[in-house]
């Protein structure tokens, strides 16, 4: 998912996506970011297209880790729950659950 799709999946509006991720979701996001950075250091991409490919490779590292963990747990590790545990009661207000 893209970040905007992920925020929509979790029912977030202006809130921080990372602040509303579970520990596993944050760890996987970190893994993807670190893998992308390390691959970029090694390959030294130039231009948008090369950087996009590096980002895909780093994201794939996190995808493989997620799929392996889900296989071992026999359940998804991606959840639509928001960790801060609130819900919207109307357009302008939020309420703690």
Backbone as a printed PyTorch tensor [residue, N CA C, xyz], in Angstrom:
tensor([[[  0.8350,  -1.1880,   0.0000],
         [  0.0000,   0.0000,   0.0000],
         [  0.8770,   1.2470,   0.0000]],

        [[  0.3590,   2.2760,  -0.6100],
         [  1.0220,   3.5680,  -0.4920],
         [  0.7060,   4.1240,   0.8990]],

        [[  1.4190,   5.1610,   1.3010],
         [  1.1730,   5.7630,   2.6070],
         [ -0.2590,   6.2850,   2.7110]],

        [[ -0.7560,   6.9100,   1.6590],
         [ -2.1280,   7.4360,   1.7120],
         [ -3.1520,   6.3050,   1.7670]],

        [[ -2.9090,   5.2230,   1.0640],
         [ -3.8150,   4.0660,   1.1330],
         [ -3.7810,   3.4490,   2.5310]],

        [[ -2.5890,   3.3920,   3.1270],
         [ -2.4260,   2.8280,   4.4610],
         [ -3.1530,   3.6860,   5.4980]],

        [[ -3.0420,   5.0240,   5.3720],
         [ -3.7510,   5.9130,   6.2840],
         [ -5.2580,   5.7270,   6.1590]],

        [[ -5.7260,   5.5890,   4.9340],
         [ -7.1550,   5.3670,   4.7210],
         [ -7.5830,   4.0310,   5.3200]],

        [[ -6.7780,   3.0000,   5.1540],
         [ -7.0560,   1.6640,   5.6990],
         [ -7.1850,   1.7180,   7.2160]],

        [[ -6.3580,   2.5460,   7.8590],
         [ -6.3970,   2.6730,   9.3100],
         [ -7.4180,   3.7060,   9.7830]],

        [[ -8.0730,   4.3940,   8.8530],
         [ -9.0830,   5.3750,   9.2140],
         [ -8.5020,   6.6610,   9.7660]],

        [[ -7.3100,   7.0220,   9.3020],
         [ -6.6490,   8.2310,   9.7810],
         [ -6.9400,   9.3960,   8.8500]],

        [[ -6.9270,  10.5840,   9.4030],
         [ -7.1030,  11.7840,   8.5920],
         [ -5.8050,  12.5700,   8.5760]],

        [[ -5.5450,  13.3350,   9.6310],
         [ -4.3290,  14.1520,   9.6960],
         [ -3.2980,  13.5540,  10.6480]],

        [[ -3.6560,  12.4780,  11.3190],
         [ -2.7780,  11.8880,  12.3160],
         [ -1.5650,  11.2350,  11.6600]],

        [[ -0.5250,  11.0730,  12.4400],
         [  0.6940,  10.4300,  11.9710],
         [  0.4550,   8.9410,  11.7500]],

        [[  0.8090,   8.4640,  10.5750],
         [  0.6660,   7.0400,  10.2830],
         [  1.5600,   6.2190,  11.2000]],

        [[  2.8220,   6.6000,  11.3240],
         [  3.7730,   5.8420,  12.1370],
         [  3.3280,   5.7760,  13.5990]],

        [[  2.7610,   6.8550,  14.1290],
         [  2.2940,   6.8630,  15.5190],
         [  1.1480,   5.8830,  15.7320]],

        [[  0.5060,   5.4590,  14.6670],
         [ -0.6490,   4.5710,  14.7730],
         [ -0.3580,   3.1610,  14.2720]],

        [[  0.9160,   2.8260,  14.1170],
         [  1.3080,   1.4830,  13.6880],
         [  1.6340,   0.6280,  14.9050]],

        [[  1.4230,  -0.6770,  14.7610],
         [  1.8470,  -1.6100,  15.7970],
         [  3.3720,  -1.7220,  15.7610]],

        [[  3.9460,  -2.3560,  16.7740],
         [  5.4020,  -2.5330,  16.8150],
         [  5.9130,  -3.2660,  15.5840]],

        [[  5.1920,  -4.2840,  15.1390],
         [  5.6150,  -5.0590,  13.9680],
         [  5.5380,  -4.1940,  12.7130]],

        [[  4.4750,  -3.4130,  12.5800],
         [  4.3420,  -2.5440,  11.4130],
         [  5.4810,  -1.5190,  11.3570]],

        [[  5.8310,  -0.9490,  12.4950],
         [  6.9350,   0.0180,  12.5450],
         [  8.2500,  -0.6710,  12.1910]],

        [[  8.4780,  -1.8550,  12.7360],
         [  9.7170,  -2.5850,  12.4570],
         [  9.8470,  -2.8960,  10.9660]],

        [[  8.7560,  -3.2900,  10.3440],
         [  8.7910,  -3.5790,   8.9050],
         [  9.0250,  -2.3190,   8.0850]],

        [[  8.4170,  -1.2170,   8.4870],
         [  8.6500,   0.0560,   7.7910],
         [ 10.1140,   0.4640,   7.9260]],

        [[ 10.6490,   0.3140,   9.1380],
         [ 12.0630,   0.6320,   9.3630],
         [ 12.9650,  -0.2580,   8.5160]],

        [[ 12.6490,  -1.5480,   8.4500],
         [ 13.4480,  -2.4710,   7.6490],
         [ 13.4680,  -2.0350,   6.1850]],

        [[ 12.3210,  -1.6760,   5.6530],
         [ 12.2470,  -1.2240,   4.2650],
         [ 13.0680,   0.0360,   4.0330]],

        [[ 12.9950,   0.9670,   4.9740],
         [ 13.7450,   2.2140,   4.8440],
         [ 15.2540,   1.9770,   4.9440]],

        [[ 15.6640,   1.1640,   5.9000],
         [ 17.0930,   0.8800,   6.0780],
         [ 17.6280,   0.1070,   4.8870]],

        [[ 16.8780,  -0.8920,   4.4300],
         [ 17.3140,  -1.6670,   3.2650],
         [ 17.4640,  -0.7610,   2.0500]],

        [[ 16.5220,   0.1470,   1.8470],
         [ 16.5960,   1.0780,   0.7150],
         [ 17.8400,   1.9500,   0.8190]],

        [[ 18.0960,   2.4720,   2.0130],
         [ 19.2670,   3.3240,   2.2100],
         [ 20.5710,   2.5610,   1.9350]],

        [[ 20.6720,   1.3400,   2.4280],
         [ 21.8980,   0.5560,   2.2420],
         [ 22.0900,   0.1530,   0.7750]],

        [[ 21.0060,  -0.1990,   0.0970],
         [ 21.0920,  -0.5440,  -1.3290],
         [ 21.5150,   0.6830,  -2.1270]],

        [[ 20.9690,   1.8550,  -1.7600],
         [ 21.3280,   3.0960,  -2.4560],
         [ 22.8020,   3.4310,  -2.2550]],

        [[ 23.3170,   3.2040,  -1.0460],
         [ 24.7410,   3.4500,  -0.7920],
         [ 25.6140,   2.5920,  -1.7030]],

        [[ 25.2150,   1.3540,  -1.8860],
         [ 26.0080,   0.4220,  -2.6840],
         [ 25.9170,   0.7270,  -4.1780]],

        [[ 24.7070,   1.0230,  -4.6620],
         [ 24.4860,   1.1770,  -6.1070],
         [ 24.5770,   2.6150,  -6.6050]],

        [[ 24.5340,   3.5750,  -5.6920],
         [ 24.6340,   5.0030,  -6.0410],
         [ 23.7600,   5.3790,  -7.2530]],

        [[ 22.4500,   5.2920,  -7.0840],
         [ 21.5470,   5.5850,  -8.2080],
         [ 21.5750,   7.0630,  -8.6050]],

        [[ 21.2950,   7.3090,  -9.8700],
         [ 21.2060,   8.6680, -10.4040],
         [ 19.8600,   8.8220, -11.0900]],

        [[ 19.1660,   9.8690, -10.7510],
         [ 17.8990,  10.1450, -11.4050],
         [ 16.7260,   9.4360, -10.7520]],

        [[ 15.5570,   9.8770, -11.1300],
         [ 14.3210,   9.3950, -10.5380],
         [ 14.0930,   7.9050, -10.7860]],

        [[ 14.2680,   7.4580, -12.0010],
         [ 13.9720,   6.0560, -12.3310],
         [ 14.8640,   5.0920, -11.5650]],

        [[ 16.1480,   5.3820, -11.4670],
         [ 17.0480,   4.5070, -10.7170],
         [ 16.7020,   4.5210,  -9.2260]],

        [[ 16.3530,   5.6900,  -8.7000],
         [ 15.9670,   5.7750,  -7.2950],
         [ 14.6610,   5.0340,  -7.0220]],

        [[ 13.7300,   5.0840,  -7.9610],
         [ 12.4850,   4.3210,  -7.8130],
         [ 12.7750,   2.8270,  -7.7300]],

        [[ 13.6850,   2.3450,  -8.5730],
         [ 14.0360,   0.9260,  -8.5570],
         [ 14.6870,   0.5430,  -7.2320]],

        [[ 15.5490,   1.3810,  -6.7090],
         [ 16.1750,   1.1260,  -5.4110],
         [ 15.1050,   1.0690,  -4.3220]],

        [[ 14.1370,   1.9790,  -4.3700],
         [ 13.0480,   1.9860,  -3.3900],
         [ 12.2270,   0.7070,  -3.4910]],

        [[ 11.9890,   0.2290,  -4.7030],
         [ 11.2530,  -1.0280,  -4.8780],
         [ 12.0250,  -2.1970,  -4.2550]],

        [[ 13.3350,  -2.2120,  -4.4590],
         [ 14.1550,  -3.2910,  -3.8980],
         [ 14.1350,  -3.2650,  -2.3720]],

        [[ 14.2500,  -2.0810,  -1.7870],
         [ 14.2000,  -1.9680,  -0.3320],
         [ 12.8390,  -2.3610,   0.2170]],

        [[ 11.7830,  -1.9190,  -0.4510],
         [ 10.4310,  -2.2840,  -0.0350],
         [ 10.1860,  -3.7720,  -0.1530]],

        [[ 10.7770,  -4.3930,  -1.1570],
         [ 10.6250,  -5.8310,  -1.3340],
         [ 11.2650,  -6.6020,  -0.1790]],

        [[ 12.3540,  -6.0710,   0.3620],
         [ 12.9940,  -6.7020,   1.5180],
         [ 12.0110,  -6.7800,   2.6870]],

        [[ 11.3110,  -5.6870,   2.9480],
         [ 10.3200,  -5.6570,   4.0210],
         [  9.1340,  -6.5610,   3.6780]],

        [[  8.7500,  -6.6060,   2.4150],
         [  7.6230,  -7.4560,   1.9850],
         [  7.9350,  -8.9250,   2.2340]],

        [[  9.1390,  -9.3340,   1.8880],
         [  9.5330, -10.7300,   2.0840],
         [  9.5360, -11.0700,   3.5780]],

        [[ 10.0540, -10.1580,   4.4000],
         [ 10.0700, -10.3820,   5.8470],
         [  8.6450, -10.4820,   6.3890]],

        [[  7.7580,  -9.5810,   5.9320],
         [  6.3590,  -9.6090,   6.3790],
         [  5.6870, -10.9100,   6.0000]],

        [[  5.8550, -11.3230,   4.7460],
         [  5.2220, -12.5650,   4.2840],
         [  5.7450, -13.7720,   5.0480]],

        [[  7.0340, -13.7980,   5.3570],
         [  7.6110, -14.9030,   6.1150],
         [  7.0310, -14.9450,   7.5290]],

        [[  6.9440, -13.7860,   8.1840],
         [  6.3800, -13.7340,   9.5350],
         [  4.9120, -14.1350,   9.5290]],

        [[  4.1460, -13.6280,   8.5570],
         [  2.7270, -13.9820,   8.4790],
         [  2.5370, -15.4780,   8.2520]],

        [[  3.3980, -16.0720,   7.4700],
         [  3.3200, -17.5160,   7.2300],
         [  3.5520, -18.2750,   8.5320]],

        [[  4.5260, -17.8260,   9.3120],
         [  4.8410, -18.4930,  10.5750],
         [  3.7700, -18.2620,  11.6370]],

        [[  3.1450, -17.0970,  11.6230],
         [  2.0880, -16.7830,  12.5860],
         [  0.7210, -17.2830,  12.1280]],

        [[  0.6190, -17.5370,  10.8370],
         [ -0.6490, -17.9430,  10.2260],
         [ -1.7260, -16.8560,  10.3810]],

        [[ -1.2840, -15.5970,  10.3360],
         [ -2.2080, -14.4570,  10.3610],
         [ -1.4770, -13.2180,   9.8570]],

        [[ -2.2420, -12.2120,   9.4530],
         [ -1.6430, -10.9860,   8.9480],
         [ -1.0790, -10.1510,  10.0960]],

        [[ -0.0130,  -9.4400,   9.8350],
         [  0.5590,  -8.5480,  10.8420],
         [  0.1750,  -7.1010,  10.5710]],

        [[ -0.5060,  -6.8570,   9.4750],
         [ -0.9820,  -5.5260,   9.1280],
         [ -2.4090,  -5.3940,   9.6500]],

        [[ -2.6410,  -4.3710,  10.4480],
         [ -3.9460,  -4.2080,  11.0690],
         [ -4.5150,  -2.8290,  10.7660]],

        [[ -5.8340,  -2.7420,  10.7320],
         [ -6.4630,  -1.4350,  10.5220],
         [ -6.7010,  -0.7200,  11.8460]],

        [[ -6.3150,  -1.3330,  12.9620],
         [ -6.4290,  -0.6730,  14.2640],
         [ -5.4220,   0.4590,  14.3510]],

        [[ -5.8330,   1.5630,  14.9780],
         [ -4.8690,   2.6240,  15.2290],
         [ -4.4380,   2.5290,  16.6860]],

        [[ -3.1500,   2.5730,  16.9070],
         [ -2.5670,   2.3190,  18.2130],
         [ -2.9740,   3.3580,  19.2450]],

        [[ -3.2350,   4.5880,  18.8170],
         [ -3.6210,   5.6270,  19.7620],
         [ -5.0490,   5.4440,  20.2580]],

        [[ -5.7920,   4.5190,  19.6550],
         [ -7.0780,   4.0570,  20.1670],
         [ -8.1310,   5.1610,  20.3000]],

        [[ -8.4500,   5.7990,  19.2180],
         [ -9.4940,   6.8080,  19.1980],
         [-10.3520,   6.6070,  17.9590]],

        [[-11.4830,   7.2970,  17.9540],
         [-12.3560,   7.2360,  16.7860],
         [-12.9780,   8.6070,  16.5800]],

        [[-13.3840,   8.8780,  15.3560],
         [-14.0490,  10.1420,  15.0590],
         [-15.5180,  10.0330,  15.4340]],

        [[-16.0330,  11.0480,  16.1480],
         [-17.4580,  11.0570,  16.4750],
         [-18.2170,  11.9890,  15.5380]],

        [[-17.5220,  12.9130,  14.9010],
         [-18.0700,  13.7190,  13.8090],
         [-16.8880,  14.2520,  13.0090]],

        [[-17.1290,  15.1510,  12.1120],
         [-16.0800,  15.6240,  11.2070],
         [-14.9210,  16.3150,  11.9350]],

        [[-15.1980,  16.9600,  13.0840],
         [-14.1900,  17.8130,  13.7050],
         [-13.6780,  17.3090,  15.0570]],

        [[-14.2790,  16.2940,  15.6240],
         [-13.8900,  15.8580,  16.9580],
         [-13.4520,  14.3990,  16.9500]],

        [[-12.5130,  14.1030,  17.8390],
         [-12.1520,  12.7140,  18.0660],
         [-12.4110,  12.4020,  19.5170]],

        [[-12.5630,  11.1420,  19.8150],
         [-12.8890,  10.7140,  21.1700],
         [-12.0090,   9.5250,  21.5260]],

        [[-11.4700,   9.5130,  22.7370],
         [-10.7220,   8.3410,  23.2040],
         [-11.6790,   7.1860,  23.4020]],

        [[-11.2320,   6.0080,  23.0230],
         [-12.0610,   4.8090,  23.2320],
         [-11.8890,   4.2950,  24.6280]]])
